[in-house]
Amino acid sequence: MRPIESRIDPGSSAFATNRDAYQALVETLRAREQEGIHGGPGRARSIERHHSRGKIMVRDRIDCVIDEGTPFLELSSLAGFEQYDGVPPGAGIVTGVGLVHDVPYMFIANDATVKGGSLLPMSIKKHVRAQEIAEHNGLGTIYLVDSGGAFLPLQDEIFPDKDHFGGSFYRQARMSAMGLPQLSVVLGGCTAGGAYVPALSDEVIMVDGIGRIYLGGPPIVKAALGEIVEPDDLGGAVLHTRTSGVSDYIASTEREAYGRLRELCLATNQRRMSDAPGWLDCAKPEPPAFDPAELYGIVSADDRIPFDAREIIARVVDGSNFSAFKPEWGESIVCGYARIWGHLVGVIANNGIIFSDSALKATHFIELCEQRRVPLLFLQNTSGYMVGRDSEAAGIAKHGAKMVAAVANATVPKYTVHIGGSYGAGNYGMCGRGFNPRFLFAWPNSRIATMSAETAQTVLVDIRLAGMKGAETTEEQVEALRREVADQYETHSDPYYATSRLWDDGLIDPVHTRDALGLCLSLAARQDEPSRGPGLVYRM
């Protein structure tokens, strides 16, 4: 591999303008993440009530379980942002990957200070996505359960469909059958459907005095049977550990429960990070030759001004070394090999719109990585595939389809980062959410939509005006229509709109991209090599 030669001048005025604009984006991201963790003034009472019951805050609970001094990769921390009448981001649930005795586990933990831990539609989607990541990466799952159950006013968005709450039970049962441990600590209510989270677990710990499991709580029992019963008598830790057998262990305090949980993890017979079989090509890692903080000054403050993907790669990969594939052909896509924290990856990055030659180049490179069993990293920043008479005559639809098919059929681990625009079918060809990357992260400058707001103005306004033939329209009406379309697309393509709906696995500071990807690649390295698919169809 050769060192990338950077053409960036950190002392230039353009760099300073970009840096200042991006630092403002990062400050906004950090502020919103902190709001999700601590909440606003209205949440203080819920936190106080939580502490008065002798309970620990949800992220502190996770810290009690994971190995001291090790990182926790939190996912989708801004899920539900600006939805549900201003419920704090996170949708009342914390998910992420942490190490217990050097074994990675997926954590799914309820935050009872958000609507009492009630499950909103985004809570369920986040829960199911965490299980999907766990299954793809061969991770056991630890459930820290403290939930009031489904948020009943929105039950039609939670209960009946394929990826609603029933889908989480389906995945939990299947992962258990696959030998991926499912462990629960019950720290609060587990009512109705929520009772099946511990009931479907391989082993269950209940904390006396605060942990309860019942299909129907005291109000339901009173309404259905006329019985008046205390919560602990109906479903407390003593009942379920010593009488019903629903729980396997009882703990007198939360901290005792976490000690027992760590003890259980010792006997799960899972592959540790240090025991990785090494099917992925790995070398001694080295930091990039260029400062990752320079990423702030590289990404253009004006998203209409392009930036060179090679400059991004140079600040993410080991030693800033890169072996380019077909560097003099199809230049609107950059392809090549690099290492991230020692792991060999095939990088596919956009340098703008995707032309026919770029699509063919990417297809060829994806096939090589599949053949050689090299994971794929997609860095998305594109307005999509090229349109126009010449492009159509050159077969852009078929060439784009070849690239899409290659991505769909690749069986090696795939990872995607939205570093800029992700528009149209370019999102698909560059391994968007619909193409099942193992992880998908986004930067706070990113945008995702069928087309940009500017293009949408032209297209949709022309369509609407064509439908109004015969009706008189003033310039003011046309301009109002343009503003309406632009505002809608600006809102719906905003990165916070996207992450709120789990179109990604979290917004991340660009400086943290290398570390996040390094952890993700390490998870793949500890697994057995994935089986090959039927073979890719399209060759050049």
Disulfide bonds with the S-S distance in Angstrom:
none
